Amino acid sequence: MATKKNQVLVPDHIYVPKHEIMTKQEGEEILKKYNCKPTELPLIFANDPAILGLGVKPGDVIKITRTSSTAGESLYYRYVVEV
């Protein structure tokens, strides 16, 4: 993606945690682990700046890996929905 001089893409910014698309099987395992439906996960819009360029589509489950000085590494999950 082309950017203007001094412009940073949101997914590349140092304060944006790592976002990954989970496989269908991985997503199903997470839903089973937490005994929930996909729509009971926190939602994220398909056009969210943090996931641009990942090729997400509604129905995908996103894994977000955040680092913390107190917790080390924390995993969060989001369900992708249309705008």
N, C-alpha and C positions, 0 to 999 in steps of 0.2 A: 504494500500500500504506500503510495506516495504521500509525503507530508511536506508542509511548508517548513522553512528554516525555523529551528527552535521549537517545533511543535512535537509533542510526544503522544504516541498512540496510547490510549488508556490501558489495554492489556500489557503493554511493555513498561508501564510505570512501576517504579520500585515499591510503591505502597499497595499495588493491586496484587492480591494473593493468587496463587496458581489455580487456574480453572481447567478442568478436564472433562470431556464427555465420557461417561461410563458406558460399557457395553450393556446390552439388554440383560444379559445374565447377571452382571455385577449389580445393576439397578434392582433386579428382582431379589437378589440376596440382601441388599440393604433394606428393601421394603419388608422382607421376611424377618430380618434381624430386629427391626423397630416395630414390627406388627402394624404397619400402616399402609394406606393406599397412596399412590403417587401424588394425588391432589392434597394430601394431608402434609406433604413436605412443604417447606417454604417455597414460594414461587419465584421464578426469575423470567423476565420477558425475553423473547428470542432476540430482540434488538438491543439488549442491555450492552452498554459500551464495554463492559469487562469481558464479554464472551464473543465480541465481534471477531470474525476470522476463524472461529473454531468450526464453523459449519454446522451449528446446532439447528435443530428443528423441534417444533412443539412435540412433547412427549419424551424428549431426552431427559436423562438425569445427569446433573453436573456435580462433580466432586470438587470442592474448594478446599485447598490445603493452606492453612494459615499458620504462621510461625509466631510464637510468643515467648517473651523472656521468662514468663512464669509457667506457662503450660507446655512449652516446647513446641510441639506440632499438634494442631487440632484439625479435624476433618468436619466439613459441613456439606450438606447435600441440598440441592435445589432442583425443582421440577420445572422444566422449560414450558412456557405457555405462549400463545400468540398474543400480540398486542391488542 
